[in-house]
Amino acid sequence: MAKFSDRMGITTPPTELQVESINGDLHNSLWNLLTISFALRWQELLESLYLFYYKLPIDSMPKYEDECCQILRDKFFKASWDEVYNLIEYILQNINGLTDKKWSQAEFEALLNRFLERELSGWRAIKGEIVPITDKHEVESIREAASESPSGLEGVSTQIKNALHLLGKKPEPDYRNSIKESISAVEGICKMLTGERSGGLDNAMKKLSEKMHLHPSLKLGFLKLYGYTSDEGGIRHSILEEKEIGFAEAKYMLVTCSAFVNFVKDKAHKEGLL
């Protein structure tokens, strides 16, 4: 619920997503996440960070818990927005070992996303990566497509994960190759379910529509998307290294292709193809 002062129009709550910045509330929330997770374990956390993250001489570490907490706190609040996310992502990816299995990655990720959403961050954690996805329905679609798949579809999940990784790659996202991986996941699931190995998506989609009902408009829409990534003006054509591609295009393809993969998997299950 909105605060009293916001409801009365006395104050104005933030409304803009934080993409290349972190305000005080978000910074504090992320620090509180670490405090919740590592109370009485600061020395172990700092030791891991000195060894594998900061790569500092371990004999320069303080010996006492409170001092370890203070050093990390100073570093955290002096860090730029991207350095904060780098640190949080490292901890997310190693949380199981850092807390002796007290926290699972899924639990830490869920609480992290709760804070990110509450403070209007333009970033979310999905499968151990912090990526620029801003809508909870998009997050769920990608998470489902990237999750463990039935036998034979492992490559499709990997391609979605790769697209996600490239979208949030630091220090520079790789939008071009993210789009390649996204559309390759669509092509991959169609070819796997039909056994079609030759040609591109067109042949595989035709054969898939013979095995399961695909609305003609849906099929046509994805063939057009595939054409966008494959024709002379598209991503896959090596001659077009100068083509402008941004976050909007890569995100759209990742979300759309994830939704299609999930749709086809559900249909295939219902029709006994998986």
C-alpha positions in Angstrom: 0.0 0.0 0.0 1.2 3.5 -0.8 2.4 5.7 2.1 0.0 8.2 3.7 1.9 11.2 2.3 1.9 9.7 -1.2 -1.9 9.0 -1.0 -2.5 12.6 0.2 -0.3 14.0 -2.6 2.2 15.5 -0.1 5.0 13.5 -1.5 5.6 11.8 -4.8 6.8 8.2 -5.0 9.5 7.3 -7.6 8.0 6.3 -10.9 11.1 5.8 -13.2 13.0 2.6 -13.5 16.6 2.6 -12.3 18.6 1.2 -15.2 22.0 2.9 -15.0 21.7 4.1 -11.5 21.0 3.0 -7.9 19.3 5.4 -5.5 19.6 5.3 -1.7 16.6 3.1 -1.1 17.8 0.5 -3.5 21.4 0.6 -2.3 20.2 0.2 1.3 17.9 -2.7 0.3 20.7 -4.6 -1.4 22.9 -4.1 1.6 20.1 -5.3 3.9 19.9 -8.4 1.7 23.6 -9.1 2.4 23.1 -8.4 6.1 20.2 -10.8 6.3 22.2 -13.5 4.5 25.6 -13.1 6.1 25.0 -12.1 9.7 27.9 -13.6 11.8 29.5 -14.8 8.5 31.2 -11.6 7.3 34.7 -13.0 7.7 33.9 -16.1 5.5 32.3 -13.9 2.9 35.1 -11.4 2.8 37.7 -14.2 2.6 36.0 -15.6 -0.5 35.7 -12.1 -2.0 39.4 -11.4 -1.4 40.4 -14.7 -3.0 38.1 -14.8 -6.0 36.4 -11.5 -6.5 38.5 -8.5 -5.4 41.7 -10.6 -5.7 43.4 -8.8 -2.8 46.2 -10.2 -0.5 44.4 -12.3 2.0 46.8 -11.5 4.8 45.6 -7.9 4.6 42.2 -9.0 5.9 41.1 -8.0 9.4 40.7 -10.8 11.9 37.4 -9.8 13.5 33.8 -10.1 12.3 32.9 -6.5 12.8 35.9 -5.2 11.0 35.2 -7.5 8.0 31.6 -6.2 7.9 32.8 -2.6 8.0 35.4 -3.1 5.2 32.8 -4.7 2.9 30.2 -2.0 3.8 32.6 0.7 2.9 33.4 -0.9 -0.5 29.7 -1.6 -1.1 28.5 2.0 -0.6 31.4 3.5 -2.5 30.8 1.3 -5.5 29.2 2.5 -8.7 25.8 1.0 -9.7 27.4 -1.6 -12.1 30.0 -2.6 -9.5 27.2 -3.2 -6.9 25.4 -5.5 -9.4 28.7 -7.3 -10.2 29.2 -8.1 -6.5 25.5 -9.1 -5.9 25.7 -11.4 -9.0 28.9 -13.1 -7.8 27.3 -13.7 -4.4 24.1 -15.0 -6.0 26.1 -17.5 -8.1 28.0 -18.7 -5.1 25.4 -18.3 -2.3 25.1 -22.0 -1.6 28.8 -22.5 -0.7 29.1 -19.1 0.9 26.4 -19.9 3.4 27.1 -23.6 3.9 23.8 -24.3 2.1 21.8 -22.1 4.5 20.6 -20.2 1.4 19.8 -21.8 -1.9 20.3 -19.8 -5.1 16.6 -19.9 -5.7 15.8 -18.5 -2.2 18.4 -15.7 -2.5 17.3 -14.9 -6.0 13.6 -14.6 -4.9 14.4 -12.2 -2.1 16.8 -10.2 -4.3 14.1 -9.8 -7.0 11.6 -8.8 -4.3 13.9 -5.9 -3.4 14.7 -5.0 -7.0 11.0 -4.9 -7.9 10.0 -2.9 -4.9 12.6 -0.2 -5.5 11.9 0.0 -9.3 15.1 -1.4 -10.5 15.3 -2.1 -14.2 17.1 -5.3 -13.5 16.1 -8.8 -12.4 18.0 -12.0 -11.4 17.1 -15.0 -13.5 19.0 -18.3 -13.2 22.0 -16.7 -11.5 22.3 -13.8 -13.9 21.3 -10.1 -13.4 19.7 -9.0 -16.6 17.7 -6.0 -17.8 14.3 -7.4 -17.8 11.6 -5.2 -16.3 8.2 -7.0 -16.3 7.4 -10.0 -14.0 5.5 -11.8 -16.7 8.5 -11.6 -19.0 10.7 -12.8 -16.2 8.5 -15.9 -15.7 8.4 -16.7 -19.4 12.1 -16.6 -19.7 12.7 -18.6 -16.5 10.3 -21.3 -17.7 11.9 -21.5 -21.1 15.4 -21.7 -19.5 14.5 -24.3 -16.9 15.3 -28.0 -17.2 13.7 -29.5 -20.3 12.6 -33.0 -21.3 15.2 -35.2 -22.9 16.2 -34.0 -26.3 15.3 -30.3 -25.5 18.3 -29.5 -23.4 19.9 -27.6 -26.2 16.8 -25.3 -26.5 17.1 -24.4 -22.8 20.8 -23.8 -23.2 20.1 -21.4 -26.1 17.6 -19.4 -24.0 20.1 -19.3 -21.2 22.8 -18.1 -23.6 20.5 -15.4 -25.0 19.8 -14.2 -21.4 23.5 -14.2 -20.5 24.4 -12.2 -23.6 21.6 -9.7 -22.9 23.1 -8.9 -19.5 26.8 -9.5 -20.4 29.1 -7.1 -18.6 30.7 -4.7 -19.2 29.0 -4.6 -22.7 25.9 -6.6 -23.6 26.0 -8.6 -26.8 22.6 -7.9 -28.3 23.4 -9.3 -31.8 24.3 -12.7 -30.5 21.6 -12.7 -27.9 19.1 -12.4 -30.8 20.8 -15.3 -32.6 20.5 -17.5 -29.6 16.8 -16.6 -29.0 15.7 -17.4 -32.6 17.9 -20.5 -32.6 15.9 -21.8 -29.7 12.7 -21.6 -31.7 14.3 -23.3 -34.7 15.8 -25.9 -32.4 12.5 -27.0 -30.7 10.7 -27.2 -34.0 13.5 -29.3 -35.6 13.7 -31.6 -32.5 10.0 -32.3 -32.5 9.8 -32.9 -36.2 13.1 -34.6 -36.8 13.7 -32.0 -39.6 17.4 -31.4 -40.0 17.6 -29.6 -43.3 16.6 -26.0 -44.1 15.7 -23.3 -41.6 12.7 -22.7 -39.6 10.3 -22.7 -42.5 10.5 -26.4 -43.2 10.5 -27.3 -39.5 7.5 -25.1 -38.9 5.5 -26.7 -41.8 6.2 -30.2 -40.4 5.4 -29.1 -36.9 2.0 -27.7 -38.0 1.2 -31.2 -39.4 1.8 -32.7 -36.0 0.1 -30.2 -33.9 -2.4 -27.4 -34.5 -0.7 -24.0 -34.9 -2.8 -21.0 -35.8 -1.8 -19.8 -39.2 -1.2 -16.2 -37.9 1.1 -17.5 -35.2 3.1 -19.6 -37.7 3.3 -16.7 -40.1 4.4 -14.3 -37.4 7.3 -16.4 -36.4 8.4 -17.1 -39.9 8.5 -13.3 -40.4 10.5 -12.9 -37.2 12.9 -15.6 -38.5 13.1 -13.7 -41.8 14.0 -10.5 -39.8 17.0 -12.3 -38.3 18.1 -14.0 -41.5 17.6 -11.8 -44.5 20.0 -9.2 -45.9 18.8 -6.6 -43.4 18.9 -9.0 -40.4 21.1 -10.2 -37.7 22.5 -13.4 -39.1 23.9 -11.9 -42.3 27.6 -11.4 -41.7 27.9 -8.5 -44.0 25.8 -6.3 -41.8 28.2 -5.7 -38.9 27.1 -2.1 -38.7 23.4 -2.8 -38.3 22.1 -1.0 -35.2 20.7 -3.3 -32.6 19.8 -2.3 -29.1 18.4 -3.6 -25.9 14.8 -3.2 -27.1 15.2 -5.6 -30.1 17.2 -8.2 -28.1 14.8 -8.1 -25.2 11.8 -8.4 -27.5 13.3 -11.4 -29.2 14.2 -13.2 -26.0 10.8 -12.7 -24.4 8.9 -13.6 -27.6 11.0 -16.7 -28.4 10.8 -17.8 -24.8 7.0 -17.6 -24.9 6.9 -19.6 -28.2 9.2 -22.3 -26.7 6.9 -22.6 -23.7 3.8 -22.7 -25.9 5.3 -25.4 -28.1 6.4 -27.5 -25.1 3.0 -27.3 -23.6 1.3 -28.3 -26.9 3.7 -31.1 -27.4 3.0 -32.5 -24.0 -0.7 -32.4 -24.5 -0.5 -34.1 -27.9 2.0 -36.8 -26.8 5.0 -35.6 -28.7 7.1 -35.3 -25.5 
